[in-house]
């Protein structure tokens, strides 16, 4: 269209060259996107050992995805006891003749990790100082953790923390809760962003429908219709990127819960 406009004298040559430059930049981004897709597909095939077909469908169809992580609702903190690092730390305590039940009661917070909608619970957020993110949970030592005549000394938290196995166990527990807290803290805003992008896409889709009707009736020109279609495509891309960010957050949660069988969740933690 700009070439025809330049031919009839309604558009300057500089403007036409600018449009050509923009078109070439779009073409280069398209070629790079194709290369990135092929690289990602090859990497996936290497990991899975199976052929990964190329994605098909329109941009709007690819962006139409559901809410992930339906299982992550009101999850009790006890699932973290399945993490290999916590299991290893408890085995070290057992090797030092420790009472694991007493150690858990003292150093392992029994709370809900997530709310009924899958975001960070107030109990989880309360384990960390809001301004600094420092661990604020204070162990309550009410039962002796070690035998061998050290029962009274075991009730002294400062004395307990001098034991290497206890100090390591406390550190590993803090790290496990930190991993989950960081992932869940980001999840709420990402869900809200995805919902906002979906609403914006619906608005732009209606806008394209009206622009198409006006163009068919001769009330709007083709550049106006194309501009509306471009905006719709841009919102679809933004929606895909928002969903991608939520999926990457899901991977972060999987890493935080590695070793945890989420299909069978215990139901012993108290609401917080």
Secondary structure as GFF3:
##gff-version 3
##sequence-region A 1 272
A	DSSP	alpha_helix	2	7	.	.	.	ID=ss1
A	DSSP	alpha_helix	13	48	.	.	.	ID=ss2
A	DSSP	alpha_helix	59	63	.	.	.	ID=ss3
A	DSSP	three_ten_helix	77	82	.	.	.	ID=ss4
A	DSSP	alpha_helix	84	95	.	.	.	ID=ss5
A	DSSP	alpha_helix	100	107	.	.	.	ID=ss6
A	DSSP	alpha_helix	122	125	.	.	.	ID=ss7
A	DSSP	alpha_helix	151	154	.	.	.	ID=ss8
A	DSSP	alpha_helix	157	160	.	.	.	ID=ss9
A	DSSP	alpha_helix	164	216	.	.	.	ID=ss10
A	DSSP	alpha_helix	222	256	.	.	.	ID=ss11
###
